[in-house]
């Protein structure tokens, strides 16, 4: 229970999300950020991607890239590690970009063919990811409607410009 005194303790829910189970080998690879509740370091980003690389060291390497401030800006990136939450069937991970801080990374919706995914960290953070830089409007609207029914504030979603690809 290290850190409970300083930060408070919360019982962690290890149960799988509604997705049930995630095959990390199929999930690995490059995903394009279609829309999100942008976190501070994502604001002003264009051409945003997240790459997940399986390692033999019990974590997934995460590389987030974007062009912050415009299409003509250089690409910047940040690397981190994601650790599977035991008992979650790979639907919940803890991602760490800056030691010692870890954040929830829950795969809450996933296409059966792993073509698109929805990731959240509670109801405060949300990302709609796709294997290609663009998502058909009917599919996007369908995903947004499901998220709205699940209690997400979908009005906060911002589309990510992806003209680089």
Secondary structure, DSSP 4 states (H G I P E B T S, - for coil): -TTHHHH-------S--TT----HHHH-EEEEEEEE---GGGTTEEEEEEEEEE-SSSSEEEEEEEEETSTTSPEEEEEEEEEEPTTSTTSEEEEEEETTEEEEEEEEEE-TTSSEEEEEETTTEEEEEESSS---HHHHHHHHHHHHHTT--GGG-EEPP-TT-
